[in-house]
Amino acid sequence: MLYSTRYTQLYPMSQPPFLAVHAGAGFHHPSNDATYKRLLKRALRAGMQALLVAEREGRLHEAAMNGVCEAVRVLEDSGRTNAGRGSNMTLEGTAECDASIHVSSPSVTTSTTTQSGTCHDSHVGATQFGSIGATPSLRNPILGARCVLQHAAHGIDPVGRVPPMTLVGDGARRFCVERDVEASGELDRRSHERWHRHMRILEMGRKRKRGEDDEIPNANEREEKIRIETLAGKCGEDILVDDMLNDTVGAIAISSDGTIVSGVSSGGISLKFPGRIGEAALFGCGTWSETDTYVFANQKHPEQAELNECKSETEKNKRKVNGQDNGHSNVWIRTEGVGCSVSGTGEQIIETQVARTLSQQLLSKNGTSNSNHINSEDNRAGAEEAPTFDTDSSAHHETIQAFLSRFLTTPLLQNYPERNVGVILVHYQTPSQPSLPHTPVRSSSPMPKANGSPEGHTQSSSNTILSDTASQEDLHRYLYISHTTPSFAVGYMTPSHSPVAYISRAPTVTHTRTYEETALGAPHHPSPGRVVVECRKL
């Protein structure tokens, strides 16, 4: 077995780590595909290495977070995306960034068996969230978000102050710099070139609105205007198309213990008003991570259920001798998790709370709706049957398709002529596992050193320990890639496979308004939105 059974002493089963990244939803000109693919693969390798190093050192609590932060850091430092060094600039020519991290770790607890002898319960895993918004002069905003999250983990201080979940503006910058997050005001040259170009377009639009003569007497300026109009069709490798890029970057990581971390980082929209905050800073909008643990008390394994059908007392005794009836109450545990990272037009994502809403809809497909019934007495008492789990991706595919279709038609966004969103979402379900109280787990292969134990040492505990009888083939894990934009840059990786990076594209691309057409008030001809949903079994 590739991953140590040391991890399964705390969780139903270990699973191979996983990392997914995205470099933005919008329009990516085909001539830039190779550039984005190389960048995504570099981010994946860096993130996976950081995740695996933490796991090897026994720091499972931070492995997935390390993977997300390192992957996003690479994207921020590249200058090729709207994050970190490549961020869009405000009307005043400054950069203000948003970023957030959401963490959820599985929580295993046992249920009290009811008088009827059976019950099932579900437990939401421990979650943490931290974010910064409209924050200037941080080289890596994702590390600023992590700084806020880690500070909040200390809890209420001695004088009763509740730690912040989100910090904004210069206060956020000072908070992060005081905690060794690197400050930097340096932006990539492309950010400055994009700001100057967009400012000229904005001025042309203002003149047109005032009815002033929009003739451009200078030949160089006329050529620049023509270049701006045709930029999307005549772009080289060195100049990235930015007219339709909503290139907020993000990542999702899963560590061996089932912890899910999602993160997102963005420079916001070009020429935004100073102080504007997008979805990347707000809870439930740009990121979401959630893990649920379902505990079934006295739920027999199908093989054990046959005992009830045995009419021969001799057969029953024979099965007991063979260990098929262990003589005590069984507790079966199953874990489910979902992570989501979103890109697109921030205001639209905020109004619809894309990350949280979509993630919880996928979880509710499996018979649960966390906000309504977790740990309620009505659900614990008298529950004779465990909820069923859909291990087929088709139901989740349909859920995502329906959600994005509603995103394109909802009255909440009626003031927006175009609706842009891109989502990467990872969902996993572990097979049901029996809990074996007071039973040591013996490893079939040497275990890494932990807490001073020598390699190969058999560990035991008086606490509830979960067996590792299931095969990795029984793990159901899927990556969903969906967007309403012409394209979406994504990538994913596991330790045993090379990184995969590609540009997901809508089958047909209808006319999209350029930045200039929007600024100059050109007539808009709405086109029907197209929803793209792709699934990868991991």
N, C-alpha and C positions, 0 to 999 in steps of 0.2 A: 504494500500500500504506500502511495506516494506521501501522504500526509499523516503525521503521527497521531496515534490514538490518544495522545495526551490532550488534544483539543476536544475529543468526544467525551471527556469526563465532565465537561461543562455544558455541552450542546448535543443535540440529537445526532448529528454527524458532521464531520468536517467536509469541506468542499474546496475544490481548487480556487485559488484567488482569481479575481476577474477585474478588468479595468476597461472602461469605455470613455471616449472623449469626443467632443464636438468643437468645431471651430466656427460655427455660426450658420444660421439659416438666412437665405436671401437669394442673391444671384451670384453665381461663381462662373466667370467666363471659362470655357474649356481650356483656353491657353494657360490658365493658372492652375490646372488640376495637379500637375506634377509638383508644383511648389507646396500646395496644401497637403498633398499626400505625404511628402517628405517630412513636413512639420508635424503632422499628426503622428506619424510613426516614431519620430524622435521623442515626442511627448509621452507616448505609450511606453517606450522602453525605459525612459527615466522614471516614470511613475511606477511601473511594475517593479523595477529594481528597488526603489525606496520601500515599496510594500513588502517585498520578500525579505529584505534586510531586517526590517522590524520584526517580522515573524520569526526569522531564524534566531533573533536575539531575545525572543520571548515577549516582545512588547505588542501583544495582540490588540490591546486596547487602542493603539494608535496606528496600527499597520495600514488600514484602509485610508485613514486620514492623510498619512504620509504620501500614499499613492496619489490621491486626488490633488493635494497641494503641489506636489512635484510636477505632475502632468500639466496642471494649469499654469504653474510658474513658467514652464518652457513656452507655453503659448503666449503668456504675457510678455516675456522677454524677446520674443521673435520680432516684434514690430509689424507683423503681418496681419494681426487681428485687432479688432476693436476692444482691446484690453491691455492694461499695463502700458508699455512703451508705445504701442500703436493706437492708443485711445483717441476717440473723437474729441474735439475741443469745443468749449462753450462759446457763446457769442463774444465773450471777452478775451478769447484766445488762451484760456487756461484749460487744464484737464482735471476733471472730477470723476472719480471712479466709484463703482459699486461692486460689492462681492459678498457672498454668503456661503456658509457651510452648514449642512444638516447631517447629523449622525444618529443612527439607530442601531442598538445592539440587542440581540435576542435575550429574553428574560425567561428563565425556567423556574417555575414554582409549582407545587403540587396542589391539587384541589382536595377539598374535604368530601369524602364519599357520602352520598345521601343515604337515607334509610332504604331507598329502593335498591341500593347497591351500585348504582351507576350515575355518573354525571360527566359533563364535559365543561371546560372553561377555556377562555382565551385571555392571554395576557399581552399587553402592548409592551414592547421592549423599551428600555431606557433611551431617551432621546435628548439631544443637545443641539442648539442652534446659535450661531453667531454671525453677525453681518456688520458691514460698514456701508455708508451711503454718502454720495457727493463729497468724497474725501480726496483732497489734493495731495500731490507730492509724495506718493508711496510707490516705490518701484514695483512691488507685488501686492496688489490689493487682496489677493486670496490669503496671504499670510496675515494681513490685518484682520480679516474675518476670523481666521483661526485664533488669533490673539484674543479677540473678544470672547469667543466660545470657551477657550481655556480659562479665562478669567472668571467667567460665569460659573464654571464647574466648581469653584471654591465655595459657592453658596453665599448665604447672607453673612455679612461681616459682623463683628462684635457689637457695632452700634446699630444694627438692624437694617442696614442699607441693602436693598435688593440689587444684585449685580446687573449691569445692562445686558440686553440681548442684541441691541442695535445701537451703533454710534454713528453720528453724521458730522460732516464738515470738518473744520479745523480741529475741533475737539477730538474727533476720531483719529486724526493724524497725530496729534500730540500723545494721545493714549497709546497708540501703536509704537511710535518712535521711542517713548519711554521704556517700552518693553522689547527693545532691540529689533523692531521691524525696520528694515532699511528705507530711509527716505531718499527720494530722488525726484528732481523736476525735469529730467531729461526725457524728451519724447523723440520718437523716430521721425526722420525727415518727412516721411510720407504723411504723418499726421499734420505737420505744418503746411505741406503742399495742399492737402485736402482742405484744410481750413481756409487758406487763401482762395482756393477755387470756389468753394461754397459761399464764401463771403461775397465774391463778385457776382455769383448767380443770385444771391439774396438781394443785392443792390439793384440788379437788373429787374428783378421782380417788383421791388418797391417803386422803381421808376415807371414800370408798366402800369402799376396800380394807380399811380398819381396822374397818369395820362401824359407823362413826359416823353419826349422823343427818345426812343430806344436805339437810335442809330449809333453805331460804334465807329467813329471816324478813324481810329488808329488801326492800321493794318494788322499789327501784332495782336491787338485785342480781338479783332474779328476772327483771326485764325484760332485764338484761344477759345472763343465762343463755339466755333465749329468743332474744335477738338473735344470740348466738353459734351456737345450734343452727340457725338459719335464715339465717345469713349468706350462704351460697352461693346462695340463691335470691332474696335481697332486697338486692342490692348496687348501690350507685350508682356514678357515674363517679369520685367522689373517694375511695372506699374500695375497694381492690382485694381480691378474694377471695384469702385466703392459706391456706385449710384444706388444699388439695391442690396447692399450688404447690411444685414442686421446681425453682425458677427460677434455677438456675445459668446464667450467660450465657456466650456464647462466639462465636468467629468463625473463619473460614478465608479466607485470601487467597492468590491466585496472581498473581505478577508476570509481566512479559513474557518473562523468561528461564526460566520454568518453576519457579521457586522456590515452594514451598508452605510457608505458616506457619499453624499452628493454635494457638488460644489459648482459655483458659477461666478464669472467675473466679467465686468463690462465697463466700457468707457461711456456708454449712453449714446443718445442720438447726436448727430453732428449739429453744431450751432444751438445746442440746448440752452435754456436759461440757467444761469448759475444757481445751484441749489436743487436742481431737479433730481429726483430719485427714481430709478427704474425698478423693474421686477427683480433684478439681481440682489437688491438689498432687503427685500420684504419677505416676511415669513409666509410660506405656502404658495408663493408665486413663481419664483425662479428655480427653487429646489424643493425636493421632498424626499425624506427617507423614513421608512416605517417597517418594523418587524413585528410579527405576531407569533406567539407560541400557543398552540392549542393543546390542552391537557385533557386526556380522556381517561377517567378513572374507572377501573373495572371493565374497560372495553377489551374484549378478548381478541387476540390475533385470530384470523380465520382458521388457522390450524387448531388453535385451542378451542374455538367455538364448537368444533366437532365433538368435544367431550359431552356437551349437553345432549347430543343425539345418540350417544352410546347407550345401548340398552343392557349391555352386559357389564356387571360389576367387575368381572375379571378384566375386561378390556379397559375399564377406567383405572383400575389399580395398575395395570400394565403401563398405561400412559404416564401415570404418576411416577413410576419407577424410572421410566425413560426420560423424565424431566419435562414432559410436555404439560404437566400441571404442577406449578411450583408451590402451590399451597398457600399463596398469599395474594392479596389484591394486586392487580396489574395497573400500571400507569403508562399509557401510551402517549407519546409526545410528537407533535409535528410542528415544524417551523415554516413560516412563509415570510417573504420580505420583498419590498419594492423600493427602488430608487429612481428618481426622476431629475433631469436637468433640462432647462428650457432656454430657448433663444427666440428672438423675434422683437416685435414692437412692444416695448415695456408697458405702456398704458393699457393696451389691449390685454396683455397677459395679467396685469394687476386686476383689472375689472372682472376677469373670469377666473382668477386664482387657478391657473392651469395646472401647476405641479401638484398641489394638494388634491384638487378635485379629481383629476384623472387617476392619480395613484390610488385614492381610496375607492374609486369605482372599480378598479381592478381587484382590490382586496375583497370588496363586497361581492364580487362574482363567485367567491369561494364560500359563501354562506355566512360572511361576517360583515358587520358595518361598525367599525371601531368606536365611532362617536356615539353610538346609541346603546350598545349592550355589554360593553366590557365589564366583567366582574359583577354584573347585576344579579340579584337574587333570583329573579324570574328565570334567567337562563341557566343558572347553576342547578336549581332545584328541579328534579323530575325529568331531566333531559336523558332520555333513554337511547337516543341515536346520535352518533357523532356526525357533524356536518360533512357533506360530501365536498370533494375537491376536484376541480376541473384541471386535469393535467394536459389538456389539449390547448394549444395556443390559439385555436380558431375563435373561441369565445372572447379572449382578450383582444384579438385582432379586431373583431367586430365592435367591441367596446370603444377602442381607440378611434376607429373609423367614425363611429356615431358621434363621439365627443367632438372631434375636429369638424365634422359636418355641422354640428350645432354652433361651433365657434364661428363658422363662416356666415351663419344666418341669424345669430342671436340679436335681438333688438338692443341689447346692452351696447353693442358696437356700431349702432346705426350711423354714427357721425364719421365713421372711417370708410373711405372708398375702397381701401384694400386692407385685408386682415392677414397679418404675417405671424406665423409661429412655427417653431421647429422643436421637437421633443425627442430625447433619447430616454428610454425607460427600461430598466432591468427588473425582472420579476423571477423569483425562485420559490420552489416548494421542496422541502425535504420529505422523504418517505417517513411514514409513521415508525417510531422507534420505541421499544419497551424500556421503561425505567427499571433498574435492578437495585432495589434498596439494599444497602449493607453488603454489596457484592463487589469485590475488587475486579478491575479490568486488567487483563494481562495482555501485554503488547506482543504481537507476533514478530515484531522487528524492533531493534534498539531505538529508544526514544532519545530525543535531544536532552541535554542536561537542563534541569529545571529545579530551582530552589536548592541547588547544591547536590541533587541526586546524580549518581554516576550513570553513565549510559548503560541501557539494558536493564536498569533496576525496575522491578515490578512495583508499581505504585498502588496503594489501596486507600480507601477513605470510608469513613462511617456515614458520609452523606450520600444522597441519592446520586447514582452514577448512571449515565446513559450508555447503552451498548452500541457497538459499531457494527451491527450485523448487516446493514444495508450496503449495497454496492453503489459506487458512484453513478452507475447507469440508471439507478432509481431516482437520481436527483433531476428535477425538472427546472431548467433555467433557460430563460429566453431574453433576448435583447430586441426591443421594438424601436424602430426608427421611423418617425412620422413628421410630416411638415406640410404646410399649405403654400410654401414658397417655391419658386422655380428650382432651387437646389439647397442642399444641406451637406456640410462637410463633416464626416464622422469617421471614427475608427475604434477598434476594440482589440483586446489581447488577453490570453491566458498564459501561464508559465510554460506550458508545453507546446505552444504554437506561436509562430511569428506574428507580429502585429499586422492587422488588416486595416487599410485606410482607403476610403473612396468617397466620391461625391454622389450622393443620392439625388436624382433628378426627376422632376415630374415628366411623365411621358410626352406631353406637349406643353410648350411654353407660349402662352398668349402674350399680347403686348403689355409691357409693364412701363409705368410712367418713370421717366428719369427724374433725377433731382431737379433738373432745370425745368422740366414740364410742370412739376408741382409748384415750384417757386414762381414761375411766370404765369400760372393760372391757365395752362393749356386745357382744352376740353378733355374731360375724362370719360372714357367709354368703358363702363364696368364690364368685366369679363367674369364668367362663372368660376368660382374657386375650385381648385382641384386638391383633393386630399391624397397624400401618398403615405401608405403604411407598409413597412417592411418588417419581417421577423427573421431573426437568426437564432437557431437552437444552439446553446452553448454547452 
